[in-house]
Amino acid sequence: MLLLVHQPGGVRERALALFAGKARRAVGLNDEVVVFVTDNAELRQLNRRYRHKDEATDVLSFPSTLPATRTAGDLAISAEIAAANAAELGHSTETELKILILHGLLHLAGYDHETDNGEMQAREAELRLHLKLPVGLIERAHGAKAPTPKHKPPPPRKASKPAAHRSGGSRR
């Protein structure tokens, strides 16, 4: 499900919702995901409340903690940071939102680029190529090209806490 609380110009809600479904399946998540696109103020509030960081961020992921549901979790995305990054990187805001959705979905699938020795970066690069997206968040943050995936990484551990990512080009 896609909730566009803050809809930047040029973003087609249907195209974004279709992409989210396709990316969810590509990541291997069978359960539903809610994608909440809002503004910096909301992301700052969520980041402060759940991660104790008093700043806006581009994407937050909240894995479901309810055992008997068909929900993988929720994503919260800053439309303002997405638009700023898109302008800086020379692609559309819609494309940037797709990059953020993919990144958040990988977190919901249990990947954690801060601790997984490059597994998430490799998987993001593989899926980014499959889904025809430009450079991913982890590559931007590290300023390096992702390793070429030679085989599928082992299944990740299930994430248990909210995760966020600030790419190198993100603005507050």
N, C-alpha and C positions, 0 to 999 in steps of 0.2 A: 504494500500500500504506500502511496506517495502523498505526502501532505506538503503543499507549497504554501506556507504562511507568508513568505517573502519571495515573490516571483520576479527575478530580474528580467529585463527586456531581452527578447530573442530566445527565451527558453520555452520550448514546447512541452507542456506537461505530459501529454500522451507519449511523446518520444522518450522522455525521461523515465516514465513508468514502464514502458516496454523494455528499455535498456536495463532497468533495475531487475526485472524478472529474468531476462536473459543472463545477466551477470550473476545473479543469485544461483541459477542452475549451473553455470560454468564453474563457479566456486565450489559447488557441491552441497549447497544448503537446500534441503528439501522443505524446511519450514518457512513460514512467512516472515517477512521483515517489514517494519515500518520505517520509511525514510521521511524525515522531518526536515524540510528546508526552511530556514528562518534567518534571522539577522544576527549581527555580532553581539548585541546586548543579550539575547537569549543564550547564545553559545558561551558567552562569558559567565553568565549565571550558572549554567549547567556545569561548566568546567570548574568553577569555584566550589559548587556544592558537592560534586562527586570526585574531583581530583585535587581539590584544594589549591588550584592555580587560578589566580585572579586576572585572567586574560581571555580574550576571545581566541578560538582556535578554528581551524578549517573543518574538521570532522571529529565527532565523538561516536564511539560505538558502545552500546549497552547490551551485552549478551543476556538472554533470558535466563532467569534463575528459577522459573517455574517448571517443574519436572513433567507434568502431564499436559503440556500445551503444544500447539503446532506453531509456535513462534520462536524463531531463532534469536530475535532481539530487535533493537531499534538503532537507527542511525540519526544523528542530528548534524546538520551541515549548515555552515554560514554561507548564505548567498552572496554576502558582501565580500568575504575573503575570496570566494570562488570567482567573482567578477574581477577583482583586483588581480588575482593570479592569472586569469585568462588574458587580461589586457597586457600584462607584463610578458607573458609567454607567447602571445600572438595567436591564440585560438579562441574559440567561442566560450562564453560562460556555460553553455549547455555541455560542451565537451569537458570543461573543468568539473562540472557537477558529476559527470559520469566517472571521471577519474577518482573523485572523492567517494562516490558510491562503491566503486570497486575496492578501494582501499579499506573502507569501513566493513564491507562484506568479508574481506579476508580476516579482519580482526574478529568478526562474529564467528568465523569458521575456526577460530582458535590460534591463528597466527599472531606472532608478536615480534616485530622487527627489532625490538630492543634486546631480545634474548635468544633469538633462534638461529644465529650464525648464518644469516643470509637466505634462509628458506623462504621467508615471506617475500623478500625482494625478488628471488628467482620466480616464484609463483606469480607475483604481480606482473613481472615482465612477460611471462608466458601468456597470461590472460590478457594483458594489454595488447599484445600482438594479435591474439585471437579475436579480440573485440574491437580492433582497429582504433586504438587510443594512442595519443602521443605519450611522451615520457611520464613515468609514474612518480608518485610522491617520494618514495624512498630514494629513487635515483636523484631526484632534485635535491633532497636534503643532504645526500652524501656526495653530490657532485661527481658521481662516477656512473659508468655504464653498468647495468645489472649483468650478472653472469648469465650466459646462455644456458637455459635449462637443458640438461642432457637426459634427465629422467624425472619422473614425478617424485616430488619430495614425500617423505613419509607423512601420514596424516598428522595434523597438528593436535596439540592438547586443547581442550575446550577452555576458552577464556572465561575468567570468573569475575573480572572487574572492568569498569569502563576504560576504554583506551582512546587516546587522541593522537593526532599527528600534526606537527607543524612543519610544513615543508620550508625549505630554505627561502623560497620566494614569498611566503605568506605575509600578509600585512594584517595589522590589528584594526 
